[in-house]
Structures are given as C-alpha cells and as structure tokens.
Amino acid sequence: CGQFARGSLAKRRITVAATTAVGVAAACLAYYLAFMLGHLLWGLDMVHMRGYIGAMLFVIPGFPFITSGLDIAKLDMRSGLERLTYALFIILVATGTGWVMATVLQIKPGDLQSPDLSKPALTAFRLLASFCGVFGFSLMFNSHRRMAAAAGVVGAVANTMRLSLVDFAAFPAPLAAFLAALLAGLLAGYVREKVGY
C-alpha cells in the first residue's frame, strides 16, 4: 500500500518529501487496519501492534547510503555527501511521519515478545519470513521473478543464519551480521555462476 501510494504520487511529479510521507502514512495505516481486523477476527494479541514500524522499512534508502560511503571513501566528496544528505532526508521524513502516525493511532513503542516456538519451528518461520521479505523487496525494485526468488533464497539462508547465531549460539550481533553478509556474498556469487543473476 505504501509503495503504491508513493509510486502513484511520484508519477504525478510530487516532491520526494511528500511521496515519502504519504507512502509511510499509507503503510502504517494499512498495517494498523490489517492488524485491527486480525485482532477482531482472530484475537491477535495487541502487543504485536508494535510491529507497525516494519511497515515503513521499504522507504529506507539503503543503496544511497552504501554508495555514499563508497564515494566518500574514494574521495568523491560531492557525490558522497549528496547521496548521504538524500538518504538522511528520507529517513528524517519517514521517522517523523511514523511518529505522527503512531501518535494519531495511539501505538506505543516497545519490544516484541519472543515467540514460544521450538528451535526447528522458529528456524522454519524465520526462513519463510526472510524469503518473503527479500523476494518482496526484489519485486518492488522491478526484478524478474526468478531473480527475486534467487535473491529470496540467498537472503533467507543468510538472515536465518544471523538470527540463529545470535539466539542459539550466543554470538555477538555484529559478528553474526558480518558472517551472514559474507555468506550472502558467497551465495550470490554461486548463484550468479549457476543462474546468471
């Protein structure tokens, strides 16, 4: 919903601040309405309303952040600072809009409860959720379905490994993130050789 709203406004040449704000507001409102429907129909625990923050993650400009760091490292300061400023601007608009929506909808931030699942079940759900997240992001950026599926498999394996290392093996989070990123890169290289993506 958020991406559709943002894209619809962008086609009309509306400013990036407005498209970001409307996209985030639409995503948060869609999450709120879907959750309330689930609460009414299936009795979902209200503590899970805190997951609304995930509804706006699609606007986080990861690519400009990464390329800004690369540009600055190569001393291409103008490009690096322009991209960094753009990324920070988007994050500020998204954060402000998310805060306003949380205030209007009376959503209180807080930690989510850990699910009471066995390790195999938790791992399976993490694999599924990670695949869906990466697959969805890939489709959002106009990737072919096969390419998005390949990215989804790589992301699912790497992210599930990261979470499992932290939760089941007590690895420090930065080390687990590094190992997962390394695995994702190695798997992506393998997929590129075998599939051509």
WOWO-V390040 format. One record per backbone hydrogen bond with DSSP energy under -1.0 kcal/mol. CO is the residue of the C=O (numbers start at 1). NH is the residue of the N-H. Records with the same first field share a line. If there is no record, write none. Layout:
# WOWO-V390040
CO->NH + NH
This chain:
# WOWO-V390040
1->5
2->6
3->7
4->8
5->9
6->10
7->11
9->14
10->13
15->19
16->20
17->21
18->22
19->23
20->24
21->25
22->26
23->27
24->28
25->29
26->30
27->31
28->32
29->33
30->34
31->35
32->36
33->37
34->38
35->39
36->40
37->41
38->42 + 44
39->43
45->48
46->49
47->50
48->51
49->52
50->53
51->54
52->55
53->56
56->59
57->60
60->62
61->65
62->66
63->67
64->68
65->69
66->70
67->71
68->72
69->73
70->74
71->76
72->75
75->77
76->80
77->81
78->82
79->83
80->84
81->85
82->86
83->87
84->88
85->89
86->90
87->91
88->92
89->93
90->94
91->95
92->96
93->97
94->98
95->99
96->100
97->101
98->102
99->103
100->104
101->105
102->107
115->117
118->122
119->123
120->124
121->125
122->126
123->127
124->128
125->129
126->130
127->131
128->132
129->133
130->134
131->135
132->136
133->137
134->138
135->139
136->140
137->141
138->143
139->142
144->148
145->149
146->150
147->151
148->152
149->153
150->154
151->155
152->156
153->157
154->158
155->159
156->160
157->161
158->162
159->163
160->164
161->165
162->166
163->167
164->168
165->171
172->176
173->177
174->178
175->179
176->180
177->181
178->182
179->183
180->184
181->185
182->186
183->187
184->188
185->189
186->190
187->191
188->192
189->193
190->194
191->195
